[in-house]
């Protein structure tokens, strides 16, 4: 990754300080990868006071589960593939599955294809899942930084651990980051025929 931030002391003598931008080339950024998800950190709190930006690869069979964030606003933009998504308060928050939810205004989960953008304000239930046989790729922003960066680091470490998903440990992690999980996180790779477990 190429960063171009310099302090005023590093500027040429006699020249006024000007903030410089950031250019991240294709494939640039720090990547964390597990069987359940691949996340590349593109813009972090070290570069922006506004939002962290990630590129996320969602494998077939991954369902993040419906959840809310107490403080974070999020934006998702589908680059490749297809995802089932929702971003609304349902009439009834069922505990096991969000795919049948409906809002008071008649909204239902939709199939998001490349070019779809999803904006999620703080407190709004939302979810995404990949029900297809191919990976999906999306650009994802979380504001303000850097909370989601730290959450991703810890979550992916848990998802990569042997023995499947420890739902109690994941629940405690989410509580620390102001996340309320409404339906389970699941990863059921199609080839395996069964999942690595739920995290309620």
Number of C-alpha atoms within 10 A of each C-alpha: 14 11 13 10 14 13 10 13 8 9 12 9 9 6 8 9 14 11 10 11 12 14 13 12 10 7 11 13 18 12 14 15 15 14 14 21 19 17 24 18 19 23 24 21 17 11 16 16 12 14 23 24 24 24 23 22 20 25 25 23 24 24 25 21 25 27 20 23 21 14 15 22 18 22 16 21 19 21 18 18 19 25 27 17 22 27 22 21 18 20 12 11 15 14 13 13 15 25 18 9 18 18 15 11 10 9 14 18 19 13 15 20 16 15 11 15 15 15 15 20 18 14 18 20 22 25 23 24 25 23 20 16 14 15 18 22 21 23 19 22 24 21 21 17 21 18 18 22 19 11 15 14 12 14 15 18 13 18 20 15 11 9 9 15 21 17 16 11 14 19 15 11 16 18 14 9 16 15 18 17 22 20 21 20 23 20 26 19 18 16 9 9 8 11 15 18 16 18 20 20
